[in-house]
């Protein structure tokens, strides 16, 4: 058993070491722009294929004031000139029903919104309808020379497109499936919508002229640029759950859970087959015990000794309750028992005489005689002791 516990401790230490090493590698940014992702994560903090870390870094290197926003759309920054909303949102951080309306008011007040991909509530608020296509990327040339596509010869895009009606809009890119990049003025501001949520992600930013489109987007404004991070799980005051259940610690959390399951499974194993359930011993009545002993002594020819032993035990236990010494006479015991429990003094004296002065035929008294005397002696003992217990309680 000690060796088994030692093996469990060693196994746990190995797993913890492996997990700690994995966390260190993730924090060092070994997985940057390639690798497998558990789910798409269009966050500016994500260096994986679907993240926007490359776009965020590109704009900062171009000299733009690039920041992140960790609050709901109900409290958008008034100082922001351009606000980037990328989908899909993280599970559990989807936009609330009222937030798209707040975002629309911010745009009409003079803000510029860049939508990458589509969220149903967000698209409906801005009169857009998204249709998914192939995930394979292909190049698509501009539909018209616009400021947004200045210097762009082609973009690498998936098969996602916008579906009409989209009036009034400016269509920058389209094919037979529909528009891929559109813009439209709204109040004092404007909206730019790119159907492919991954076109500016880390995995495709360097393809074709996608980076040039990104630079042109940032050139639409002169002030601060904000990335929406609240809907990717990065709240202003993140909870412990939101911290450990998103990259880069998500995989480490899963490994810790797996290690704990493995540990409890190993620790909970039996060391052998289950033992049968023990039955409680049956309680044997004193008369049954006396009968067995009487039968045993009677076969040994010492039946009289049984009664003598019972009488001696009776005296040691009962006499103190009657206020008598152990060597009191039978007549004294009989009179005291008569006063205490109303017993017949003659019967008590005769019973003690039968037990203590046993004159029996050869082989000792018969079993019925033994049982009868023992039963009477036990009944008298219980009466006296019970009466003594009642008296002590009443006092």
Helices and strands as residue ranges (DSSP letters): H 2-27, H 53-61, E 66-69, G 73-75, E 80-86, H 99-108, E 112-116, H 120-125, E 129-131, E 138-140, G 147-149, E 155-157, E 161-163, E 170-175, E 178-186, E 189-194, H 210-218, E 224-228, G 230-232, H 240-244, H 250-267, H 286-299, H 303-322, H 330-341, H 345-356, H 367-394
